[in-house]
Amino acid sequence: MKIEGYLCNHFLIAMPTLTDINFSRTVALICEHNENGAMGIVINRPLNIDLNKLLQQIKVKEQHEKVQGTAPICLGGPMGQNQGFVMHNPVGEWETTLKIGDTLGLTTSYDIVDAIAQGKGPSQALIALGYAGWSSHQLEQELVENSWLSVPADNQIIFDIPYEQRWEAAAALIGVNFSNLSGEIGHA
């Protein structure tokens, strides 16, 4: 449920002027946002590890042949990088799921990883290590400073668009073409 003024189920799109190494040219899906702060997952920073390697590291022995050759795991943000998150469609029934939208969920419990390994997971999934977090009013201040654009999330960008195209594709949802923006500050 979206509460007026909060950005749950929205993309945060880093402006070209945002040079923080953790967020430069990123798209983050805001999963939770309230008076205490915000939490999101960066969806366009693939790591040099795929699901097969991750499953081996956490000692999941049996894997369905459908799991072979899967997409890379994403760096979900600079916080809690030893914690895994599965963003998925449909929401389904998992032990620990935060419902983000009508069809989108974020799960942190092992049961979804096991189901994915067995070929019985959700039809669409993005697995991330770590998350992005903002303290109370921090995100609002960064929006005022024009560090981010925001737009309602689009599942196609999360699951279907290649990682390297997600930043520009998310901006295009609101008609922004970053190649047309100048980094110069102008005067009227």
N, C-alpha and C positions, 0 to 999 in steps of 0.2 A: 504494500500500500504506500503510495506517495503522499507525504504530508506536504502541504503547500509551503514552498520556500526551501524544501530539501531536495537534494539531487540524486536520490536513490534511483538506480536503473538509468542513469545518464552517463554518457562518456564525458570525461575531461580530456581535452585535446590540448597538448602543450603548445603554446605559442612559440614561434621561431626564436623569440628573444629569451625564452626560458633555457638557460644554459647549464642548470644544475645537472651534473653527470647522471644522476639517478632518474631524471625525468625529461631530458632533452629529446624532443621528437617522439614523445610517447602518447599513447591513448590508454587511459585507465577507466575501467568500468567502476562506478561508485556502487558498492554493494550495500552500504549502510551509511546513513547521514542523519544526524540529529543534533540536539543542543550540546551534546558532549563531544562532537567531532565527526569525523568521517573515516571510512575504510574503503579501499578499492583494490582492484587487481589490474596491473598493467597487462595489456593483451597483445603487445607487439614487440616484446623483447625475448625472442627464442634463445634458449641456452644451448650449449653444445652437449646436450644429453637428450635422448629420446625416451619414450615410455618403456621400451624393452630394457634399457640400462637401468632406469629407475626401479622397475619391477625386480630386476636382479639384485640391486642394492638393498631393497627392503625384503629380499628373500621370498618373493612370490615365485613358487616353483613352476606351477602349471600355468601355461598361457595358451589361449586359443590362437589358432593360426591367423585369425583376423587381426590380432594385435601386432603382428610382424610389420615392420616398415612404417610405424606410426610417426606422427609429427613430433617435433621437439617439445620439450617442456619449456614453459615461459618463466622468466624472472618476473614474478608478480609485483615486486617492489623491494625497497631496501630493508624492510623490517621483517623479522621472523623468517629468515631465508631457509631455516631448517624445517619449516612447517609447510605442508602441502595443502593445496586448495584445488578442488575440481569444480569448475564452472560448467554447467550442463543444461541441456534442453532435451527432454522435458524435465520438470522439477522432480517427479518421482517420489518414492518413499525410501529415504535413506536415514540412517541414525541421527546425523547431525547436519541439517540443511537449513540454510538461510534462504528464504524465498525472496528473490530480487524483483521479479515481475511475474506476469501470468504464466510464462513458460520457462523462466530462467531461475536456476537455483545455484547456490554455492555450498558445496559439501566438504567437510573436513574429516569425516569418519572413514575408517579403513574399508568398510563394506562396499563403498562405491569403487574403490581401486581394485578390490578383489573381483567385483562384478565386471569391470572393464577388462581385467586380465582373462576372465573366462568367456569374454565375448557377449556378456549379458548386461553391459552397462547402458547408459543413456545413448540415444542415437547421435547426439553431438556432445563433445566434451573438450574442454581446454584445461590442461593441468598446469598449475603454476606453483613455484616455490617462492614464498615470501609474499608480502603485501605492502601497500602504501597506506599510510595513516596520517591523519591530520588531527590536531588537538582542537578543542572548542574554539570556534571562530577563525581558526587558521586558514581553512579552505576559503571561507568567505573573504578574508583579507587578500588571499592570493588571486581570487577572482576580481576584486576591486583593482588590484595592481596589474590586471591584464596579463597574468601569467598563463591563464587557461581560457579556453572556450568551452562551453558546455552545450550538449545536445542530447535529446533522448537516445538511448542505446538502440542498436540495430543488431539483431542476432546474426544476420548475414555477415556483418563485418567481424564479429567475434569468431565465427566458426568457418566461414567460407573464403574470405578474402586473404590472400597471402600476407604473411606478417609484414613484409617490407612495404606493403601498399595500404595498411590499415590507418596510418596517421593521416594521409591525404584523403582516403576514402571517408573517414569520419568527419573531417573538415568539410568535405563536399556535401555532406548531409545538410549543412546550413549555407551552402553556396560559397564557401571560402576556398580559394585557390592560393596556397601559400607561396607559389612562385610569383604571384602578382603583388605580394606584400613587400614593402620596403622596410629595412631595418633602421632607416633614418627617422629621426624625430623632426617633424615639420612645424612650421609656424604659419598661422593664417595671416 
